[in-house]
């Protein structure tokens, strides 16, 4: 509980955050806290860090844009605000480790936090389009990747190094990709990347680099540890030299209510949760089953409020008495469905568990 | 066998096409015919039709572009060739019913053809960009969908009507979306849509309308039967008013060699197949298992020759003697994997079977 209190106090998070680590600070809200709300309150938004959280002075902060551009440029926060049009995007961020706990149940994943469904949150992000800043610097046609560097040094990297990532240039030029200084209409807090962070909707959270201080246009992906080595989906029998570098997010969902392990009275129960389809896809349908997937009911799905945001869903069921497993699965607009088994998705770093969502409850007879 | 011969003669297809129907002509190549080749020969390319195949006179053919444009325009084939830059795209088309046979094994799907893995083929398509033609007509900003109409009348539609479809405007404006008059560097044959067809890479084949004669910019999707009613993924317990309108293709793969049911000598066996990821995704990895999915080996995956084309893969295995099930599954660049079970994907019209690929062989002991 010490860690929880400390994190909540220092980073203005709610008291009941599930703190996986306090240094670096890694915390997610409890399952139920995300239910029903399109927008996640800033004090509830998950926080994933790889090193100490920098506290940067906005007035002295500078953003360098270099590499394959006409000439390197430095921008102050004031310059970003005055030289470019402001844009706001409603977007969900999801950590690649979201729902890792379900993979750890299959086989342990030493050294990685057992994130639940709460490493997924949604905010209104405001700032400038990355594409506008790149255009101002004169992006060269041969640039294929846009790399980001931040000042937070991670001792977990091999070798220890500051955080970095990159995204393909076509994603960097998307109107949805921002350099954001505000979150839910308030200045970005330190724990979420103040004064300015990258927001890459539809891609894993690791690419939305916080405290960004350098943007480099280049031919190749970033060679930073967190792009080149971590955040790769390795085969179950890992060859660490190999693996899929994670970018766009696969269709996923989880059940937010009732809580896993809940005891419920007999009678109608409302089951509710979120669903998310990454990249350029949307959520098309969510199904719920209480008989192990033999039959499914369709949940009521909220309208899509933004192409880059999750959608909440709900379904009222009369559950049988006793121990019940509630299962949910989402389909995206390409008719891709969540796969059934976490065992089939197990991977050495525990990324991208998008197997069927399951909670277990006890219902009065 | 009569139907096979007739189709082959009339439509210049290879003799061993698997003809599901001769009127309308619906045929796919045998499993092995697709192996290894990036390009599918035109006489091997699958053909999916909903009505009699029109034979149009290229010189009198006109393309009308209307709806939410500055003014309706009519284009002759000569005008398309001379007024716009020509482009060639290597792209795979895949019928939404590809691999339906695997769903029919779960539960019958009356009135739908049991397509195998061969309703997937790849060609070099040459023509003009749809976006260039829309720009020439002055596309209105409010247009959200681009609808296509063709002259082939389908008696299978309710009510009987000529074929039509639509795609979202952002896909219509993609540089990959063509009005094509050539296939594999030869004039488009009648059976593939001469004189001009739409090619929508990354989306289900049904949107690549053959013999296109009208293009309409509009606010809503097409109300043609084949957009509004057919080609929708319905829940297993169907409510026919509902369902997901199919567009981008989900990650899929199949085994092309050895053939299903083959008898093999003991010793090393090369397993080969294709994998395809639709929309803006690529194929990231293909795994092969001979123990029911308990362990997997990674196949060797060909380089991506085009963002819109399948990738072939192969893997040399020493199979145990006796009856063996060979399984393959692909992962796309968002780390989405093919789901395991066709039973979980069964749907009333039998679309989008992207469950694990499986062939059964007998190996000498």
Boltz contact constraints between the chains, C-beta under 6 A:
constraints:
  - contact:
      token1: [A, 233]
      token2: [B, 335]
      max_distance: 6.0
  - contact:
      token1: [A, 235]
      token2: [B, 298]
      max_distance: 6.0
  - contact:
      token1: [A, 244]
      token2: [B, 284]
      max_distance: 6.0
  - contact:
      token1: [A, 244]
      token2: [B, 285]
      max_distance: 6.0
  - contact:
      token1: [A, 244]
      token2: [B, 335]
      max_distance: 6.0
  - contact:
      token1: [A, 246]
      token2: [B, 335]
      max_distance: 6.0
  - contact:
      token1: [A, 248]
      token2: [B, 334]
      max_distance: 6.0
  - contact:
      token1: [A, 250]
      token2: [B, 334]
      max_distance: 6.0
  - contact:
      token1: [A, 250]
      token2: [B, 335]
      max_distance: 6.0
  - contact:
      token1: [A, 250]
      token2: [B, 336]
      max_distance: 6.0
  - contact:
      token1: [A, 278]
      token2: [B, 334]
      max_distance: 6.0
  - contact:
      token1: [A, 279]
      token2: [B, 334]
      max_distance: 6.0
  - contact:
      token1: [A, 280]
      token2: [B, 280]
      max_distance: 6.0
  - contact:
      token1: [A, 284]
      token2: [B, 244]
      max_distance: 6.0
  - contact:
      token1: [A, 285]
      token2: [B, 244]
      max_distance: 6.0
  - contact:
      token1: [A, 298]
      token2: [B, 235]
      max_distance: 6.0
  - contact:
      token1: [A, 334]
      token2: [B, 248]
      max_distance: 6.0
  - contact:
      token1: [A, 334]
      token2: [B, 250]
      max_distance: 6.0
  - contact:
      token1: [A, 334]
      token2: [B, 278]
      max_distance: 6.0
  - contact:
      token1: [A, 334]
      token2: [B, 279]
      max_distance: 6.0
  - contact:
      token1: [A, 335]
      token2: [B, 233]
      max_distance: 6.0
  - contact:
      token1: [A, 335]
      token2: [B, 244]
      max_distance: 6.0
  - contact:
      token1: [A, 335]
      token2: [B, 246]
      max_distance: 6.0
  - contact:
      token1: [A, 335]
      token2: [B, 250]
      max_distance: 6.0
  - contact:
      token1: [A, 335]
      token2: [B, 352]
      max_distance: 6.0
  - contact:
      token1: [A, 336]
      token2: [B, 250]
      max_distance: 6.0
  - contact:
      token1: [A, 336]
      token2: [B, 336]
      max_distance: 6.0
  - contact:
      token1: [A, 337]
      token2: [B, 339]
      max_distance: 6.0
  - contact:
      token1: [A, 339]
      token2: [B, 337]
      max_distance: 6.0
  - contact:
      token1: [A, 339]
      token2: [B, 339]
      max_distance: 6.0
  - contact:
      token1: [A, 340]
      token2: [B, 340]
      max_distance: 6.0
  - contact:
      token1: [A, 352]
      token2: [B, 335]
      max_distance: 6.0
